Amino acid sequence: MRERRNEYREALAPQEWIDFMPANYLNSTHPETIFVQKLLVVRHAPSGRAILFGDTLKTIGNGQVQVASVAAEKIDAVLAEPFGLPGLSGVRREKPCPT
């Protein structure tokens, strides 16, 4: 029987922002990533969390889970509450980089 060993190790050295830039750029621009394909917003709070994924709003709190569909014309209102974000009206959407 083989001895088990750790396969992952955390680097204890400080990480610089430049170390994360290529992965962040790829995840935010490549057409096959979920972040380009659908709207995804998550807000964590001590009382629970809210998740907007595409046109589905899921709220989790006080031991309950609620799921609701959001009409396109209501997305701005949902971004304002519970996420505290400005709406998408007037937001310039950049075209993803070509593959």
HELIX and SHEET records of a PDB file:
HELIX    1   1 TRP A   17  ASP A   19  5                                   3    
HELIX    2   2 MET A   21  THR A   29  1                                   9    
HELIX    3   3 ILE A   34  GLN A   37  1                                   4    
HELIX    4   4 ALA A   72  LYS A   74  5                                   3    
HELIX    5   5 ILE A   75  ALA A   80  1                                   6    
SHEET    1   A 4 LEU A  40  ALA A  45  0                                        
SHEET    2   A 4 GLY A  48  PHE A  53 -1                                        
SHEET    3   A 4 THR A  56  GLY A  61 -1                                        
SHEET    4   A 4 GLN A  64  SER A  69 -1                                        
END                                                                             
